[in-house]
Amino acid sequence: MVCGGFTCSKNALCSLNVVYMLVGLLLIGVAAWGKGYGLVSSIHIIGGVIAVGVFLLLIAVVGLIGAMHHHQVMLFFYMVILFIVFLFQFGISCSCLAMNRGQQETLLNSTWGIMENKTKEDLETQLNCCGLFNTTGKLQQFNQDLGSCRAPCTTEGRCVPCGTKMLDHATEALKILGGVGLFFSFTEILGVWLAVRYRNQKDPRANPSAFL
């Protein structure tokens, strides 16, 4: 049986969905571990990571069952949903790779504004910094954050703004995030191509006369 045959397409699609299942379980496990050890206190962050893991797990289960049983309807919904996920992930990954320092600062400002106080305090403690940016436009917010900051640097009286520290590593982090996102987006388009190809192939065991 050549690799372009029915069995090879089935095995390749099943293997790809097993990988997706492992990644989904890993995301759920990491989120639960981070919450259990108090590394992340925000329920929104934990809930978001778990939701992504569950969503990926469900897609993988649908694809795996559809591939094992050659189920036309399940394979159709699988490839449509996976293609939509690919479009979003590809766009976000390209945005991460193309984002400059000014855009990174704007993103940090908007994210900091909607973060819970507990999450801000945890971030300040972990990075040993206070506030986000000590600029004229954000001076009132910076002084407010500085007053509630509990980072170790407060005892020394020399605290660096968290925004400065985050921007120092943001470019590298965004490149890694964008690269990983692009890699997985291409595996998703591979899954769509395999699903389309496998869905249009005939099962020789279920209908042997189809090839006569």
LUMFI-73560 format. One record per residue (C-alpha): x, y, z; residue in one letter. Coordinates in steps of 0.25 Angstrom, whole numbers, plus 2048, in hexadecimal, padded with zeros to 3 digits. Example, Ala and Ser with C-alpha at 12.3 -4.5 7.8 and 13.67 -1.06 7.14 Angstrom:
2
831:7EE:81F:A .
837:7FC:81D:S .
END
This chain:
212
800:800:800:M .
806:80D:7FC:V .
806:819:805:C .
7FB:820:7FC:G .
7F1:815:7FF:G .
7E6:813:808:F .
7ED:80D:814:T .
7F8:817:814:C .
7EF:823:814:S .
7E7:81D:81F:K .
7F3:81A:828:N .
7F9:828:825:A .
7EC:82F:829:L .
7EB:826:835:C .
7F9:829:839:S .
7F8:838:837:L .
7EB:838:840:N .
7F2:830:84B:V .
7FD:83B:84B:V .
7F2:846:84C:Y .
7EC:83E:858:M .
7F9:83D:85F:L .
7FB:84C:85D:V .
7ED:84F:862:G .
7EF:846:86F:L .
7FD:84D:871:L .
7F6:85B:871:L .
7EC:857:87B:I .
7F6:850:884:G .
7FF:85C:883:V .
7F4:866:887:A .
7F0:85D:892:A .
7FE:85C:897:W .
800:86B:896:G .
7F3:86D:89E:K .
7F6:862:8A9:G .
804:868:8AB:Y .
7FF:876:8AC:G .
808:87B:8A0:L .
7FC:881:899:V .
7F0:886:8A2:S .
7E7:88C:897:S .
7DB:883:894:I .
7DA:88A:886:H .
7E8:885:882:I .
7E6:878:888:I .
7D8:876:881:G .
7DD:87B:874:G .
7E9:871:873:V .
7DF:866:878:I .
7D5:86A:86E:A .
7DF:869:862:V .
7E4:85C:867:G .
7D6:856:868:V .
7D2:85C:85A:F .
7DE:856:854:L .
7DB:849:85B:L .
7CD:848:856:L .
7D2:84B:847:I .
7DC:840:848:A .
7D2:836:84D:V .
7C8:83A:842:V .
7D3:838:838:G .
7D8:82B:83E:L .
7CA:825:83E:I .
7C7:82A:830:G .
7D4:824:82B:A .
7D3:817:832:M .
7C5:815:82D:H .
7C6:81D:820:H .
7BA:825:824:H .
7B7:82F:819:Q .
7AF:839:822:V .
7B9:839:82D:M .
7C5:83B:824:L .
7BE:846:81D:F .
7BB:84E:82A:F .
7C9:84B:82E:Y .
7D0:850:822:M .
7C7:85D:822:V .
7CA:860:830:I .
7D9:85D:82F:L .
7DA:866:823:F .
7D3:872:82B:I .
7DD:86F:836:V .
7E8:870:82C:F .
7E4:87D:827:L .
7E3:883:835:F .
7F0:87D:839:Q .
7F8:881:82D:F .
7F3:88F:82D:G .
7F7:890:83C:I .
804:88A:83A:S .
808:893:82F:C .
803:89F:837:S .
80D:89B:843:C .
819:89A:839:L .
816:8A7:833:A .
813:8AF:840:M .
81D:8BB:842:N .
820:8C1:850:R .
816:8CC:84F:G .
80B:8C2:84D:Q .
810:8B9:858:Q .
80F:8C5:862:E .
801:8C8:85D:T .
7FD:8B9:85F:L .
804:8B9:86D:L .
7FC:8C5:871:N .
7EF:8C0:86D:S .
7F1:8B2:873:T .
7F6:8B9:880:W .
7E9:8C1:881:G .
7E0:8B5:881:I .
7E9:8AC:88A:M .
7E4:8A9:899:E .
7EB:8AF:8A4:N .
7EF:8A2:8A9:K .
7F5:89E:89C:T .
7FD:8AB:89B:K .
802:8A9:8A9:E .
807:89A:8A6:D .
80E:8A0:899:L .
815:8AB:8A1:E .
81A:8A1:8AB:T .
81F:897:8A1:Q .
826:8A1:898:L .
82A:8AA:8A4:N .
825:8B7:89F:C .
819:8C1:8A1:C .
80F:8C7:898:G .
810:8C6:889:L .
815:8D3:883:F .
81A:8DF:88A:N .
816:8E9:87F:T .
80F:8F6:87F:T .
802:8F1:87A:G .
802:8E5:883:K .
807:8EC:890:L .
7FB:8EB:898:Q .
7F9:8DC:895:Q .
807:8DA:898:F .
807:8E1:8A5:N .
7FA:8D9:8A9:Q .
801:8CC:8A5:D .
80E:8D0:8AD:L .
806:8D2:8B9:G .
800:8C4:8B9:S .
80D:8BD:8B4:C .
813:8B2:8BD:R .
81F:8AE:8B5:A .
82C:8AC:8BC:P .
832:8B8:8B6:C .
829:8C1:8BE:T .
832:8BF:8CA:T .
83E:8C4:8C2:E .
836:8D0:8BD:G .
83B:8CD:8AF:R .
830:8C7:8A6:C .
830:8C6:897:V .
823:8C7:890:P .
81E:8BA:88C:C .
81B:8BF:87D:G .
82A:8C1:87B:T .
82D:8B3:880:K .
823:8AD:877:M .
826:8B5:86B:L .
835:8B0:86C:D .
830:8A2:86A:H .
823:8A4:862:A .
82A:8A4:854:T .
830:896:857:E .
824:891:85D:A .
81B:895:852:L .
825:88F:848:K .
824:882:84F:I .
815:883:850:L .
813:886:842:G .
81C:87B:83D:G .
815:871:845:V .
808:876:841:G .
80C:875:832:L .
811:867:834:F .
804:862:83A:F .
7FC:86A:830:S .
803:862:825:F .
800:855:82C:T .
7F2:85A:82C:E .
7F1:85C:81D:I .
7F8:84F:81B:L .
7EC:849:824:G .
7E2:850:81B:V .
7E9:84A:80E:W .
7EA:83C:814:L .
7DB:83D:818:A .
7D7:841:80A:V .
7DF:837:803:R .
7DB:82C:80D:Y .
7CC:830:80C:R .
7CC:82E:7FD:N .
7D3:821:7FD:Q .
7CB:814:7FD:K .
7CD:809:807:D .
7D1:7FC:7FF:P .
7CD:7F3:80B:R .
7BF:7FA:80C:A .
7BC:7FA:7FE:N .
7C5:7F1:7F5:P .
7BD:7F2:7E9:S .
7BF:801:7E8:A .
7CD:7FF:7E2:F .
7C8:7F5:7D7:L .
END
